[in-house]
Amino acid sequence: MNLISAFVRRRVAHINHRWIGELSLTLLLPIGIYITLGFGLTNAIPEIEAVPKLAWLIPGIVLMIAFSGGLITVFHDLFLNRSSNQFYGTVYTSPATIVATVTSLTVSVIPEGAVRSVLAIAILQSLLGYVYPFTGQLLMVFLIILAVLIGASAGVTLGIVAKDAIASQLTILLLLIGLGFCSSWFVPLETFPDSIQPLLAVLPTSVLGELSRGVLIGAPVSATLFLIPIGTVIFWTVVNVFLFSKISTE
């Protein structure tokens, strides 16, 4: 817990140092995505009885903000500071275990990711003029945390294996665009060929999209689907522990 607290305080100090940019991004990013996708993808969004059409889109936007925030934050931190003469050089020589270090790094972005995403859903509901059920919004916070953790796990992996900053940034951009459209965050999976729909449907990000609409707009979902993103976080953490052990001994 002490290590997690140290990583969280480090993130808070970073945000305090750049609070104007962080606040602007938090307030303007969901509005920009909503306006862009709302106008461009209206015809692809399914109709839902007694719910505004764009209410289907908002859960995907919120998940994208949560996932991308975790991914970019952790990747940027680890890529810039992973050498032995930077911040993580002191982490390598600390008595903390690699498991504790990787877990703390991944978990440390939950507070800022959750706050950013909750503000996003509040802003988007105001723009839409529609309020999701309160219980559904509480459950959505749990899904937001899972999205942050999956994004942060991806950020740890990319931060460890990346060799070139520009290539890595391009990879992140393509990954986010691909997940946004292939995980039913922005468009339904039914828009894709039948042959690949089963493959896309089992992606952890697709499951999060399905669950988010289940809790917010009452779409039918199975509770067992929660096991897929949870299992993904656990498995990815194990992989990252192995990868982190390699750079910590270089």
C-alpha positions as a LaTeX table, in Angstrom:
\begin{tabular}{lrrr}
\hline
Residue & $x$ (\AA) & $y$ (\AA) & $z$ (\AA) \\
\hline
Met1 & 0.00 & 0.00 & 0.00 \\
Asn2 & 2.89 & 2.37 & 0.72 \\
Leu3 & 4.23 & 1.89 & $-2.79$ \\
Ile4 & 0.80 & 2.47 & $-4.34$ \\
Ser5 & 0.45 & 5.63 & $-2.25$ \\
Ala6 & 3.85 & 6.82 & $-3.44$ \\
Phe7 & 2.93 & 6.32 & $-7.10$ \\
Val8 & $-0.43$ & 8.06 & $-6.59$ \\
Arg9 & 1.24 & 11.05 & $-4.90$ \\
Arg10 & 3.66 & 11.23 & $-7.81$ \\
Arg11 & 0.72 & 11.37 & $-10.23$ \\
Val12 & $-0.98$ & 14.06 & $-8.13$ \\
Ala13 & 2.20 & 16.14 & $-8.16$ \\
His14 & 2.39 & 15.80 & $-11.94$ \\
Ile15 & $-1.24$ & 16.91 & $-12.33$ \\
Asn16 & $-0.76$ & 19.87 & $-9.96$ \\
His17 & 2.18 & 20.99 & $-12.06$ \\
Arg18 & 0.10 & 20.91 & $-15.27$ \\
Trp19 & $-3.38$ & 21.45 & $-13.89$ \\
Ile20 & $-4.52$ & 23.93 & $-16.53$ \\
Gly21 & $-3.78$ & 21.53 & $-19.38$ \\
Glu22 & $-5.24$ & 18.58 & $-17.48$ \\
Leu23 & $-8.44$ & 20.48 & $-16.67$ \\
Ser24 & $-8.84$ & 21.73 & $-20.24$ \\
Leu25 & $-8.36$ & 18.22 & $-21.60$ \\
Thr26 & $-10.85$ & 16.78 & $-19.12$ \\
Leu27 & $-13.54$ & 19.30 & $-20.03$ \\
Leu28 & $-13.02$ & 19.62 & $-23.78$ \\
Leu29 & $-12.06$ & 16.10 & $-24.88$ \\
Pro30 & $-15.47$ & 14.46 & $-24.27$ \\
Ile31 & $-17.24$ & 17.37 & $-25.96$ \\
Gly32 & $-14.98$ & 17.17 & $-29.01$ \\
Ile33 & $-15.39$ & 13.41 & $-29.38$ \\
Tyr34 & $-19.15$ & 13.62 & $-28.83$ \\
Ile35 & $-19.68$ & 16.32 & $-31.46$ \\
Thr36 & $-17.41$ & 14.63 & $-34.01$ \\
Leu37 & $-18.85$ & 11.14 & $-33.64$ \\
Gly38 & $-22.40$ & 12.32 & $-33.01$ \\
Phe39 & $-22.58$ & 14.02 & $-36.39$ \\
Gly40 & $-20.53$ & 11.49 & $-38.30$ \\
Leu41 & $-21.97$ & 8.21 & $-37.02$ \\
Thr42 & $-25.62$ & 9.02 & $-36.39$ \\
Asn43 & $-26.85$ & 6.65 & $-39.10$ \\
Ala44 & $-24.79$ & 3.75 & $-37.71$ \\
Ile45 & $-26.11$ & 4.06 & $-34.15$ \\
Pro46 & $-29.02$ & 1.73 & $-33.37$ \\
Glu47 & $-32.40$ & 2.99 & $-32.21$ \\
Ile48 & $-33.35$ & 2.14 & $-28.61$ \\
Glu49 & $-36.87$ & 2.51 & $-27.33$ \\
Ala50 & $-37.43$ & 5.35 & $-24.82$ \\
Val51 & $-33.74$ & 6.34 & $-24.97$ \\
Pro52 & $-32.19$ & 9.14 & $-27.08$ \\
Lys53 & $-30.24$ & 7.74 & $-30.00$ \\
Leu54 & $-26.90$ & 9.24 & $-28.96$ \\
Ala55 & $-27.26$ & 7.71 & $-25.48$ \\
Trp56 & $-25.94$ & 4.53 & $-27.11$ \\
Leu57 & $-22.69$ & 6.33 & $-28.03$ \\
Ile58 & $-21.82$ & 7.95 & $-24.70$ \\
Pro59 & $-20.71$ & 4.76 & $-22.85$ \\
Gly60 & $-18.19$ & 4.08 & $-25.62$ \\
Ile61 & $-16.80$ & 7.61 & $-25.45$ \\
Val62 & $-16.38$ & 7.33 & $-21.68$ \\
Leu63 & $-14.62$ & 3.96 & $-21.99$ \\
Met64 & $-12.30$ & 5.41 & $-24.64$ \\
Ile65 & $-11.38$ & 8.30 & $-22.33$ \\
Ala66 & $-10.73$ & 5.88 & $-19.46$ \\
Phe67 & $-8.70$ & 3.42 & $-21.55$ \\
Ser68 & $-6.66$ & 6.00 & $-23.45$ \\
Gly69 & $-5.92$ & 7.95 & $-20.26$ \\
Gly70 & $-4.47$ & 4.88 & $-18.56$ \\
Leu71 & $-2.56$ & 3.82 & $-21.66$ \\
Ile72 & $-0.98$ & 7.16 & $-22.53$ \\
Thr73 & $-0.20$ & 8.19 & $-18.95$ \\
Val74 & 1.64 & 4.99 & $-18.03$ \\
Phe75 & 3.38 & 4.64 & $-21.40$ \\
His76 & 4.69 & 8.22 & $-21.32$ \\
Asp77 & 5.91 & 7.88 & $-17.73$ \\
Leu78 & 7.63 & 4.54 & $-18.20$ \\
Phe79 & 9.12 & 5.28 & $-21.63$ \\
Leu80 & 10.72 & 8.53 & $-20.45$ \\
Asn81 & 11.87 & 7.36 & $-17.02$ \\
Arg82 & 12.74 & 3.69 & $-17.42$ \\
Ser83 & 16.52 & 4.11 & $-17.73$ \\
Ser84 & 18.71 & 3.43 & $-14.71$ \\
Asn85 & 19.55 & 7.13 & $-14.20$ \\
Gln86 & 15.89 & 8.21 & $-14.17$ \\
Phe87 & 13.04 & 7.70 & $-11.68$ \\
Tyr88 & 12.65 & 3.97 & $-12.24$ \\
Gly89 & 16.36 & 3.46 & $-11.63$ \\
Thr90 & 15.63 & 4.02 & $-7.94$ \\
Val91 & 12.66 & 1.66 & $-8.19$ \\
Tyr92 & 14.86 & $-1.10$ & $-9.61$ \\
Thr93 & 17.16 & $-0.91$ & $-6.58$ \\
Ser94 & 14.41 & $-0.57$ & $-3.99$ \\
Pro95 & 13.40 & $-3.52$ & $-1.78$ \\
Ala96 & 9.93 & $-3.56$ & $-3.38$ \\
Thr97 & 9.12 & $-6.69$ & $-5.37$ \\
Ile98 & 8.53 & $-6.49$ & $-9.11$ \\
Val99 & 4.95 & $-7.63$ & $-8.60$ \\
Ala100 & 4.33 & $-4.77$ & $-6.17$ \\
Thr101 & 5.99 & $-2.27$ & $-8.49$ \\
Val102 & 4.02 & $-3.25$ & $-11.60$ \\
Thr103 & 0.77 & $-3.45$ & $-9.64$ \\
Ser104 & 1.35 & $-0.05$ & $-8.03$ \\
Leu105 & 2.23 & 1.57 & $-11.35$ \\
Thr106 & $-0.91$ & 0.16 & $-12.96$ \\
Val107 & $-3.25$ & 0.99 & $-10.08$ \\
Ser108 & $-1.85$ & 4.50 & $-9.51$ \\
Val109 & $-3.69$ & 5.94 & $-12.52$ \\
Ile110 & $-7.13$ & 4.79 & $-11.32$ \\
Pro111 & $-7.99$ & 7.98 & $-9.35$ \\
Glu112 & $-7.27$ & 10.42 & $-12.18$ \\
Gly113 & $-8.78$ & 8.09 & $-14.78$ \\
Ala114 & $-11.95$ & 7.62 & $-12.76$ \\
Val115 & $-12.36$ & 11.35 & $-12.06$ \\
Arg116 & $-11.75$ & 12.25 & $-15.70$ \\
Ser117 & $-14.25$ & 9.65 & $-16.92$ \\
Val118 & $-16.94$ & 10.48 & $-14.36$ \\
Leu119 & $-16.70$ & 14.15 & $-15.31$ \\
Ala120 & $-16.95$ & 13.11 & $-18.96$ \\
Ile121 & $-20.16$ & 11.17 & $-18.42$ \\
Ala122 & $-21.62$ & 14.10 & $-16.46$ \\
Ile123 & $-20.73$ & 16.54 & $-19.23$ \\
Leu124 & $-22.09$ & 14.27 & $-21.97$ \\
Gln125 & $-25.36$ & 13.72 & $-20.13$ \\
Ser126 & $-25.75$ & 17.49 & $-19.88$ \\
Leu127 & $-25.13$ & 17.88 & $-23.60$ \\
Leu128 & $-27.60$ & 15.12 & $-24.44$ \\
Gly129 & $-30.23$ & 16.28 & $-21.98$ \\
Tyr130 & $-30.71$ & 12.75 & $-20.71$ \\
Val131 & $-29.70$ & 11.22 & $-17.37$ \\
Tyr132 & $-28.86$ & 7.54 & $-17.04$ \\
Pro133 & $-30.24$ & 5.59 & $-14.04$ \\
Phe134 & $-28.27$ & 6.32 & $-10.86$ \\
Thr135 & $-27.60$ & 2.64 & $-10.13$ \\
Gly136 & $-26.33$ & 2.17 & $-13.67$ \\
Gln137 & $-23.93$ & 5.07 & $-13.26$ \\
Leu138 & $-22.54$ & 3.56 & $-10.06$ \\
Leu139 & $-21.92$ & 0.27 & $-11.86$ \\
Met140 & $-20.37$ & 2.20 & $-14.73$ \\
Val141 & $-17.68$ & 3.47 & $-12.36$ \\
Phe142 & $-16.53$ & $-0.13$ & $-11.88$ \\
Leu143 & $-16.36$ & $-0.60$ & $-15.66$ \\
Ile144 & $-14.41$ & 2.64 & $-15.95$ \\
Ile145 & $-11.86$ & 1.33 & $-13.45$ \\
Leu146 & $-11.50$ & $-1.87$ & $-15.48$ \\
Ala147 & $-10.99$ & 0.17 & $-18.65$ \\
Val148 & $-8.32$ & 2.27 & $-16.91$ \\
Leu149 & $-6.55$ & $-0.87$ & $-15.68$ \\
Ile150 & $-6.58$ & $-2.52$ & $-19.11$ \\
Gly151 & $-5.29$ & 0.69 & $-20.69$ \\
Ala152 & $-2.60$ & 1.07 & $-18.03$ \\
Ser153 & $-1.55$ & $-2.55$ & $-18.53$ \\
Ala154 & $-1.16$ & $-1.89$ & $-22.24$ \\
Gly155 & 0.81 & 1.24 & $-21.36$ \\
Val156 & 3.22 & $-0.76$ & $-19.20$ \\
Thr157 & 3.83 & $-3.23$ & $-22.01$ \\
Leu158 & 4.39 & $-0.54$ & $-24.64$ \\
Gly159 & 6.52 & 1.50 & $-22.25$ \\
Ile160 & 8.81 & $-1.47$ & $-21.73$ \\
Val161 & 9.14 & $-2.75$ & $-25.31$ \\
Ala162 & 9.06 & 0.60 & $-27.17$ \\
Lys163 & 12.29 & 1.67 & $-28.85$ \\
Asp164 & 11.24 & 4.75 & $-30.79$ \\
Ala165 & 8.94 & 7.51 & $-29.54$ \\
Ile166 & 7.38 & 8.40 & $-32.91$ \\
Ala167 & 6.70 & 4.79 & $-33.86$ \\
Ser168 & 5.21 & 4.18 & $-30.42$ \\
Gln169 & 2.92 & 7.20 & $-30.66$ \\
Leu170 & 1.72 & 6.04 & $-34.07$ \\
Thr171 & 1.08 & 2.58 & $-32.64$ \\
Ile172 & $-0.97$ & 4.06 & $-29.81$ \\
Leu173 & $-3.00$ & 6.20 & $-32.23$ \\
Leu174 & $-3.79$ & 3.25 & $-34.49$ \\
Leu175 & $-4.61$ & 1.09 & $-31.46$ \\
Leu176 & $-7.07$ & 3.64 & $-30.08$ \\
Ile177 & $-8.77$ & 4.16 & $-33.44$ \\
Gly178 & $-8.97$ & 0.41 & $-34.01$ \\
Leu179 & $-10.40$ & $-0.32$ & $-30.57$ \\
Gly180 & $-12.87$ & 2.54 & $-30.81$ \\
Phe181 & $-14.46$ & 1.10 & $-33.93$ \\
Cys182 & $-13.81$ & $-2.62$ & $-33.46$ \\
Ser183 & $-14.91$ & $-2.85$ & $-29.82$ \\
Ser184 & $-18.47$ & $-1.54$ & $-30.38$ \\
Trp185 & $-17.54$ & 1.66 & $-28.56$ \\
Phe186 & $-18.41$ & 3.88 & $-31.54$ \\
Val187 & $-20.32$ & 1.58 & $-33.90$ \\
Pro188 & $-22.24$ & $-1.69$ & $-33.36$ \\
Leu189 & $-20.41$ & $-4.92$ & $-34.13$ \\
Glu190 & $-23.23$ & $-5.72$ & $-36.56$ \\
Thr191 & $-21.68$ & $-3.26$ & $-39.02$ \\
Phe192 & $-18.78$ & $-5.69$ & $-39.54$ \\
Pro193 & $-18.86$ & $-8.86$ & $-41.67$ \\
Asp194 & $-20.51$ & $-11.83$ & $-39.96$ \\
Ser195 & $-17.28$ & $-13.83$ & $-40.19$ \\
Ile196 & $-15.35$ & $-11.58$ & $-37.79$ \\
Gln197 & $-18.13$ & $-10.55$ & $-35.42$ \\
Pro198 & $-17.56$ & $-13.51$ & $-33.02$ \\
Leu199 & $-13.86$ & $-12.64$ & $-32.80$ \\
Leu200 & $-14.52$ & $-8.97$ & $-32.08$ \\
Ala201 & $-17.24$ & $-9.82$ & $-29.56$ \\
Val202 & $-14.82$ & $-11.61$ & $-27.21$ \\
Leu203 & $-12.33$ & $-8.75$ & $-27.03$ \\
Pro204 & $-12.17$ & $-7.46$ & $-23.44$ \\
Thr205 & $-12.84$ & $-3.96$ & $-24.74$ \\
Ser206 & $-15.92$ & $-5.17$ & $-26.63$ \\
Val207 & $-17.17$ & $-6.85$ & $-23.47$ \\
Leu208 & $-16.74$ & $-3.58$ & $-21.57$ \\
Gly209 & $-18.77$ & $-1.81$ & $-24.25$ \\
Glu210 & $-21.55$ & $-4.38$ & $-24.01$ \\
Leu211 & $-21.57$ & $-4.27$ & $-20.20$ \\
Ser212 & $-21.59$ & $-0.47$ & $-20.13$ \\
Arg213 & $-24.72$ & $-0.33$ & $-22.27$ \\
Gly214 & $-26.24$ & $-3.05$ & $-20.16$ \\
Val215 & $-25.90$ & $-1.06$ & $-16.94$ \\
Leu216 & $-26.72$ & 2.35 & $-18.44$ \\
Ile217 & $-29.46$ & 1.73 & $-20.99$ \\
Gly218 & $-30.72$ & $-1.71$ & $-20.03$ \\
Ala219 & $-29.27$ & $-3.73$ & $-22.91$ \\
Pro220 & $-29.39$ & $-7.48$ & $-22.12$ \\
Val221 & $-26.02$ & $-8.78$ & $-20.86$ \\
Ser222 & $-24.73$ & $-11.73$ & $-18.84$ \\
Ala223 & $-23.07$ & $-11.03$ & $-15.49$ \\
Thr224 & $-20.42$ & $-13.66$ & $-16.29$ \\
Leu225 & $-19.01$ & $-11.29$ & $-18.91$ \\
Phe226 & $-17.36$ & $-9.37$ & $-16.07$ \\
Leu227 & $-14.88$ & $-12.24$ & $-15.80$ \\
Ile228 & $-13.35$ & $-11.43$ & $-19.20$ \\
Pro229 & $-11.99$ & $-7.92$ & $-18.45$ \\
Ile230 & $-11.07$ & $-8.92$ & $-14.90$ \\
Gly231 & $-9.17$ & $-11.95$ & $-16.19$ \\
Thr232 & $-7.49$ & $-9.77$ & $-18.82$ \\
Val233 & $-6.15$ & $-7.40$ & $-16.16$ \\
Ile234 & $-4.78$ & $-10.29$ & $-14.09$ \\
Phe235 & $-3.17$ & $-12.06$ & $-17.05$ \\
Trp236 & $-1.68$ & $-8.85$ & $-18.44$ \\
Thr237 & $-0.23$ & $-7.99$ & $-15.03$ \\
Val238 & 1.56 & $-11.34$ & $-14.97$ \\
Val239 & 2.98 & $-10.66$ & $-18.44$ \\
Asn240 & 4.11 & $-7.18$ & $-17.41$ \\
Val241 & 5.82 & $-8.53$ & $-14.29$ \\
Phe242 & 7.89 & $-10.78$ & $-16.54$ \\
Leu243 & 8.72 & $-7.94$ & $-18.94$ \\
Phe244 & 9.53 & $-5.51$ & $-16.13$ \\
Ser245 & 11.92 & $-8.01$ & $-14.59$ \\
Lys246 & 13.91 & $-7.90$ & $-17.83$ \\
Ile247 & 14.45 & $-4.13$ & $-17.92$ \\
Ser248 & 15.09 & $-3.91$ & $-14.18$ \\
Thr249 & 18.14 & $-6.15$ & $-14.57$ \\
Glu250 & 19.57 & $-4.45$ & $-17.66$ \\
\hline
\end{tabular}
